[in-house]
Amino acid sequence: MSIDKDTVRKVARLARIAEPEERLEPLAAEISGILGWIEQLNEVDIDGVEAMASTVDMELPMREDTLQAGPTGGGQAENVTANAPKSEDNFFVVPKVVE
C-alpha cells in the first residue's frame, strides 16, 4: 500500500499534528514502508493456531511475596544512600520539581 503526500497532510490535520511541507514526502515514504511490513503479516500461515484474546485468563506462575527488596535481600538502606549527595532517614533528598 502506498501513501501519498496529500494523505499524510490529511492525517496530520486530523491528528492535530503540525508538520512542515518539506516533511510530508519523507513521512509518506516512511508510512508506506511500515504498511508494507504490516502487509507481510498477511503471508503468515496461521491455520491451526488458536486465537489468544487475552493473557488475563491464563494462570501464570507466581513467586512468593516477600519483604526482601532486590536480588540480594535488602536491609541495606544505609549502604545505598551512603554515596548520595544528600539523604535523610535513609531516603534520597532531591529538589522539588513540581510547584
Secondary structure as UniProt FT lines:
FT   HELIX           5..14
FT   TURN            15..16
FT   HELIX           21..40
FT   HELIX           41..43
FT   TURN            47..48
FT   TURN            56..57
FT   TURN            71..72
FT   HELIX           77..81
FT   TURN            82..83
FT   STRAND          87..88
FT   TURN            89..90
FT   STRAND          91..92
//
